[in-house]
Amino acid sequence: MSEINFDPIVLTQSLVKCSSVTPKDEGALKVVESHLKAIGFDCYPLTFSGNGSYEVKNLFATIGNNGKHFAYAGHTDVVPVGNENSWKFPPFSATIEDGRLYGRGSEDMKSSVACFISATKRYIDEYNEIPGKISLIITGDEERDSVNGTPKILEWASKNNYKFDHCLVGEPTSKNEVGDKVKIGRRGSISFFFQVKGIQGHTANSHLAENSAHHLVSLLNSILEKPLDEGNENFLPSSVQIATIDIGNTVQNVIPELSKATVNIRFNDMHSSDSLIQWVNDKIEKIFAKLENASCTYTYDANADSFLNKPGLLYDVISKSISEITGKNSNPEKATDGGTSDARYIKNYCEVIELGLRNHTLHKVDEFAYTEDIIKLEKIYFQILQNYFK
Ligand SMILES: [Zn+2]
């Protein structure tokens, strides 16, 4: 068990040293809990399981009284290290060299969790009392299924009458310097797994067979024919990508019976999972309705719908706090790009904005965070608490 130390860099190191590759925890949540308890938080470790996914440890912690309720959401799980031999330092050693703190999870997003805990500690030390409530929603499953993590913590909180007014998610959102970019929404994601069935035969006797690959190619062509949209003021254009095409034919003289493909779509708020399923159905209908000897079936995995939060009070507080710390007057960019995050669940409960470190090495070999960025992020989080409860 690591010592209690609220220095955001030391605390980040304590967290990085726990090899919490989803769904393993390896003590990471205990580090969070012991620090929050030391400040006076009520801590509720929450283990959830079921719904076709593995068991996950999570933590909900809360402090304060009636008044505005500020929530911070983050995760302590990390993605696998990949080839460990390619790392400059062991990925869970949290080694600091030349102002960089190396380790899996250093950028995504243990440093942010550490910064928020440090900022809260400083805020409570300075003001003694919170004119409202601060809660932390910390999951051990953001990087994989996200089934027994944030969505279930939120349900649990709601059942126990915790209502959040605003939520800050600490994912790494910044670009060139800390605070130059926040996220106010995200694109949605859906994958389609197509399987086309024809009739197997000799390539020399094509009239006796039906080539599944040809019809799959037609389908994929029609899907890629023209862009789904041109984007809008808040979102980039939706993106349709073939992830894989699998026929698995090992010889040249057999017409394949089965051909498969996976297509992933990252879509903006001009579409929904339902509208895209309909769009795919229409494409399939057009190509296969007239074919007697070939058919297409598919399954899909709708990971997330897109969402957009109209910037409100939280954006104003965050924007003001960033400029007070960085001395820059320009408002942070309001972005909706990148992958999904647990903000997609929180948006159903309150205004949510994501703000964290620079996004540059996450999920890579030699992931690191600049120690000066960690210090700056802690200051910004402190300023946000100060301005929010003013
Ligand atoms: Zn993350």
Residues whose N, C-alpha, C, O or C-beta is under 5 A from the ligand:
A	BS01	ZN	D108 M109 E171
